[in-house]
């Protein structure tokens, strides 16, 4: 019986590979594994993704430029907005759009007001983000899958769930000591 099940599995996987569905199956399995190891759980992660998508749709509908310069992270219904807006009016409008999304709890509007967000600024922020992600991934006793980070003009925004206050302190320390970081905005909660 076990041999038959194994043969059936091999045939099924072979047919998926031939049909081009293997990346879909492998991607779904990887996503499932990623969601399974997060502190917030798969069901909450899916709800957060729906909220994030809804906010991004609203931003695009209001002004397509918002989508390019505004980051949206959602954790357990709490929304963190980061990025650059050209005016206080734009910043307020973006925050109000996020607050109207079904399922959104607290909205942290940390959008910086600046006339532009240059390609040089974006490249520098990408470099900082890559360094920070690597450092968090290799940090002892830090579960990096529980954190979302954004970097805007050297400011680091961290939204996440720590298993303990000491883990939260380690994450903040790693962010503060990453080269190029000017300020750390901590939105980490301690998991219950």
PyMOL commands that set and color helices and strands:
alter all, ss='L'
color gray80, all
select helices_A, chain A and resi 2-19+22-37+42-62+64-69+88-99+119-138+144-146+165-176
alter helices_A, ss='H'
color red, helices_A
select strands_A, chain A and resi 70-75+78-85+107-113+147-152+155-162+183-190
alter strands_A, ss='S'
color yellow, strands_A
deselect
rebuild
show_as cartoon
